[in-house]
Structure formats: structure tokens, C-alpha cells
Amino acid sequence: MSKIVAVETTDVRFPTSVSLDGSDAMNPDPDYSAAYVRIVLDTGESGYGFVFTIGRGNDVQVAAVDALAPHLVGQDAEALLADMGATWSSLVNDSQLRWLGPEKGVMHMAIGAVVNALWDLKAKRAELPLWLLLARMTPEELVSLVDFRYLGNALTEAEALDVLRAAEPGRADREAALRATGYPAYTTTPGWLGYSDDKLARLCREAVEDGFPQIKLKVGADVEDDIRRLRIAREVCGPEYPIAIDANQRWEVPQAIAWITALAPYGPAWVEEPTSPDDILGHAEIAAAVAPIPIAGGEHAHSRVMFKQLLQARGIEVVQIDAVRVAGVNENIATLLLAAKFGARVCPHAGGVGLCEAVQHLSMFDFVAVSGTREGRMIEYVDHLHEHFVAPADVRGGTYRAPMTPGNGMEMRPGSIETYRWRGAHVYA
């Protein structure tokens, strides 16, 4: 028997605001950051997770993770890892912590960091990458990970089992295909709002040359600027090349409809987060008004219940899960099952430090064991900060190569943690 002896946290911040990497209409000066957690066993084993933030407030997120330490230190690791569904529920349903949500916000994301770190431990013990560990579980084992409370009017446990059992034939073939050909990527690297027109054009050209099947541009600050930037991107990329746009929650509902209509001549592949992420009915109104342009969203959806409502209301056509916004792997599996039930595409959010490394495992699991398809599906890719991870995402020719390093991909290099550990001021080395 092994026991958890420590839950260590670190406030890690990268000064990306200097080059305006990550800038958009709502977040003009982001500093990509991580509330980083390491769960340590008395055997010397460690599991890693984090919550992504964009700078100020990262200390608050670290404090939330610290508050979970008493739930873990001294616990039997084998018992926790053997029943990850029960482990998830024990953390999410703590009556006093739950009051801070419930099931949303800083504490819910902190639980996600801990849950993800435990999954990292479980995958490392199995000597498998997380996607493959999940993809080789039985439908019954996978369903046991999901809390179906509040989902029953959209997805029952029996329906989830039907989805997973329908995907069982061909699992081995899809696993082999994934190893051979990878998973499609799209890039947001050209599209940050703070970039000059020349930089935009250069990065669009490079994205096409690098084989990415789609790019994404940030919009929403000024409609005339957006028209000009989309025109530049369209001229560089060609008339049929998919260009998605992302408003990052900037607009009111009527404003969103008018703005998207103004940009429609440039053929957006989708419009992401057009209004408040909490406005389910607003998303539905926008989606109906601008059809057939798809609406995408989910990076700020705080729980499986919110995804349920967005899908029920037909507020989104493209589901954008995030590896660290909800309470970890378990809740993301619930969302993948919902997307499969509603026939929605899943194109994860990965615009942030470590998110590419983490969310690729969820999409690859989805392909092998849930949806069974890569058609129309892509994982976001941004070319920033991968060098700080022990197993950086491998994207070549516009494709994520299947990671084979055991674990969930969230482990950072010790030197990077030490260099960029927050000390009250940024390190510019």
C-alpha cells in the first residue's frame, strides 16, 4: 500500500504579455500562468496537474488547490486510483467546499487539477499515455467514472453505455490509425489581436505552408479592424481555406448577430464565444440568426450541466472542451458522451500554457472509444511555451502525433518551474 505524503503547489507565470501572445478582445495583456500541483507518494512516485490562468489571480487558484490537501494527504493511493469515479465524487461533493460553487469556479477547477494529477499517476503506473489508458477501458468502467446527476433529461447511463458499446468495434484499428497518422490540428498562432497586419499575413502564410487545415483569428474589438484583418487572412490563405473567428465573449446578443453578419462575406468556419459563456439562450438566438455559420463554445463552460444545456438549446454546434476548466478527466468524459449523443463536433480549446499537451489525450480517447471519428474535428494549437514540458506536444504537418509517454502530459520541467515561479515580478530571461 502506498500513501499520499504531500500535495505541493507552485504559482508559475510566463510574461507572454510582452509579445502580446494570447491577446484578444477581452484579454489584451495575458500572462500565461499555471496553478501547478504535484501529488507525492511515499514510494517516490508523483502525479502532476494544473489550472491554467492568465496572470493575476493565479495565487487565488493556488490557494484553492492547497485547500484540498487535507482531503488527500495520508490517503491510500491504491484505493483512490482504483475507483476514480468515487474519488471524483468525494472531492466534488464535499458539502462545505461545494458551497463555494456548486460545481463551478475556482474550487471546481482546483478539484480538476487534483483529479488530473491522480489520473497522471494512474497512467504512469499503467505505463501508458492517458489517452490509451482511457481508450482501453471497458464501456462499463468508463461509465462508472461519470456523475450522471443532472444529466438524465439529456443523457442517461444506459444511453452512455450504448454510445460506448457502439464504438467498441474498430477500437484497435482506430488506435493503430491514430499512432500512424495522428489527429488534425488547427492553429491560432497567426490570430492574436495585438499582432500587426504584417505579422498576421506572415503567420497565416506560414500556417498554410506548415500544413494546418484551419487557422483562427481573434475578433471583437473593432468591426472595421476585423474586416481588414479577415480580408488579409483570406487573401493570403485563399478563398476556400477555413478561417474560424473567436470573439472571446465580447458582444451583446444583437451586437453579435450584426457583427457576424458583417464578417459573413469572409466565410467564417465557426464563430467562437460570441457572447457571455453563461448565456445559453443568447447562444441559441445567435446560432439561429447566423446559420449556417456554426457557433462554437465551451472553454468557459464550468460544468457538464452547462454543456448539456448548450447542446439541448442548440446554442453550439462545435463543442470546445478544456482540459482544466471543469473538474478534470471525469467531467470531460461526460461532455464527450453528451457531444456524441447530440452529434456535435468536438474541437477542444488549447490556447494556453500546457493545454495542447493535456487536451490531446481527451480528443484521441474520444476518437478511439467514443465518437469513432476525426471527421470535422481538430485540436487547437498555439506555438508557445511547449519547451517547458517534459513531454511537449508533437505537431507536424498540421497534425498532433499521438503521445506515447506515460501520463497526462502536464508535467513541467523542474528548471522551468524554478525560473518562472512567481516572486512578485516577472522573469524575462
Stockholm file with secondary structure:
# STOCKHOLM 1.0

chainA/1-429         MSKIVAVETTDVRFPTSVSLDGSDAMNPDPDYSAAYVRIVLDTGESGYGFVFTIGRGNDVQVAAVDALAPHLVGQDAEALLADMGATWSSLVNDSQLRWLGPEKGVMHMAIGAVVNALWDLKAKRAELPLWLLLARMTPEELVSLVDFRYLGNALTEAEALDVLRAAEPGRADREAALRATGYPAYTTTPGWLGYSDDKLARLCREAVEDGFPQIKLKVGADVEDDIRRLRIAREVCGPEYPIAIDANQRWEVPQAIAWITALAPYGPAWVEEPTSPDDILGHAEIAAAVAPIPIAGGEHAHSRVMFKQLLQARGIEVVQIDAVRVAGVNENIATLLLAAKFGARVCPHAGGVGLCEAVQHLSMFDFVAVSGTREGRMIEYVDHLHEHFVAPADVRGGTYRAPMTPGNGMEMRPGSIETYRWRGAHVYA
#=GR chainA/1-429 SS CCBEEEEEEEEEECCGGGTTTTCCSSCSSCCCEEEEEEEEETTSCEEEEEEEECSTTHHHHHHHHHTTHHHHTTCBHHHHHHTHHHHHHHHHTCHHHHTTCSSCHHHHHHHHHHHHHHHHHHHHHHTSBHHHHHHTSCHHHHHTTCCCTTTTTTCCHHHHHHHHHHHCTTHHHHHHHHHHHCEEEEECGGGCTTSCHHHHHHHHHHHHHTTCSCEEEECCSCHHHHHHHHHHHHHHHCTTSCEEEECTTCCCHHHHHHHHHHHGGGCEEEEECCSCTTCHHHHHHHHHHHTTSCEEECTTCCSHHHHHHHHHTTCCSEECCCTTTSSHHHHHHHHHHHHHHHTCEECCCCCSTTHHHHHHHHHHHIIIIISCCCTTCCEEECCSSGGGBSSCCCEETTEECCCCSSBCSCCBCHHHHHHHBCSSSCCCC
#=GC SS_cons         CCBEEEEEEEEEECCGGGTTTTCCSSCSSCCCEEEEEEEEETTSCEEEEEEEECSTTHHHHHHHHHTTHHHHTTCBHHHHHHTHHHHHHHHHTCHHHHTTCSSCHHHHHHHHHHHHHHHHHHHHHHTSBHHHHHHTSCHHHHHTTCCCTTTTTTCCHHHHHHHHHHHCTTHHHHHHHHHHHCEEEEECGGGCTTSCHHHHHHHHHHHHHTTCSCEEEECCSCHHHHHHHHHHHHHHHCTTSCEEEECTTCCCHHHHHHHHHHHGGGCEEEEECCSCTTCHHHHHHHHHHHTTSCEEECTTCCSHHHHHHHHHTTCCSEECCCTTTSSHHHHHHHHHHHHHHHTCEECCCCCSTTHHHHHHHHHHHIIIIISCCCTTCCEEECCSSGGGBSSCCCEETTEECCCCSSBCSCCBCHHHHHHHBCSSSCCCC
//
